[in-house]
Amino acid sequence: MSNFSEQVLGWFDLHGRHDLPWQQTITPYRVWVSEIMLQQTQVKTVIPYYERFMIAFPDIASLAAASQEEVLAHWSGLGYYARGRNLHKSAHYIMAHFEGVFPSTFEDIVALPGIGRSTAGAILAIALQQRYAILDGNVKRVLSRYLALQGWPGHKKNEAFLWQKAEAYTPKQRFGDYTQAIMDLGATVCTRSKPRCSACPVAKGCLAKQTNRVEQFPFSKPKKIKPVKQTFFLMLENTQGQIFLQKRPQKGIWGGLWSFPQFDSRQACLEQMKAYETQTECVQSLVEWNSFRHTFSHYHLEIIPMVAKGVKHQKMQCEGEWFCRQSLCVERATLGLPAPITKLVRLMEREHV
């Protein structure tokens, strides 16, 4: 065992987190779900989602038996919804090809939708007692600082170097504990901002610390200016206090979730409203609410809500459904809604309080 892994494990035994929900009653399924939820999402955010998810879908069979709608409802607000869709797809695949038993080889696990090399390694090490290295965002940050890696860790050459080091540092014993320890170290001590170097077990050997350049590492990804896209949501509320939503296509943003009708321009939104008015005898004009921005990984989305209330909807001819406004505001609603839609529904509800 290297000094690095010994020091990380010694720190973990004394100071690491041992009471996280996925650390209790460890199974491949529970670790898998936690690793997927933790991708690009902080532990404190994941915990309540994970606990609710486990209650609703305690095993692979129950996850496969659920509808995608049920799964996405439990994912609403967590973001990166492809993760939830991939979990559901993988559960179906495991039921069909592995008789409901989570696969136990790297090749079979990494072939599942949404699972890469690092996630597969974490599942194998923690839940299946097989020695595999990991290299998630936390580990990249720890190793980049420890080794004073020059350049963005995501560059192919740098990533290959970090994988080589991650493999070398993974001990031959207690590799499951080490996997949790190195992730925990990055999440709680070697943090992105204001790292607590005084509490770090490997600070003495850290090249970034030795040269007083901790804040410089890891190098940032070369910046690209994110474009801003604009969209208009048509928010219709009928005389019964129901709001109109449409299910989004499987591909694209918010795939499989429910959303207000969406338009590329104000004019297109107005023209659609005129068509609805002809069908519904609705004479109330649209009210434009303040716009707000929702950020994705590759662009910003400026959302302009266009609201019409008191719609008589009996004759409306369009794809979608009407939902009770109050039921969509209830925690753990059974409908999958993107975060901006949930925000707008709550604003509509607030107007009625």
Secondary structure, 3 states (H helix, E strand, C coil): CCHHHHHHHHHHHHHCCCCCHHHCCCCHHHHHHHHHHCCCCCHHHHHHHHHHHHHHCCCHHHHHHCCHHHHHHHHCCCCCCHHHHHHHHHHHHHHHHCCCCCCCCHHHHHCCCCCCHHHHHHHHHHHCCCCCCCCCHHHHHHHHHHCCCCCCCCCHHHHHHHHHHHHHHCCCCCHHHHHHHHHHHHHHCCCCCCCCHHHCCCHHHCHHHHCCCHHHCCCCCCCCCCCEEEEEEEEEEECCCEEEEEECCCCCCCCCCEECCEECCHHHHHHHHHHHHHHHCCCCCCEECCCEEEECCCCEEEEEEEEEEEECCCCCCCCCEEEEHHHHHCCCCCCCCCHHHHHHHHHHHHHCC
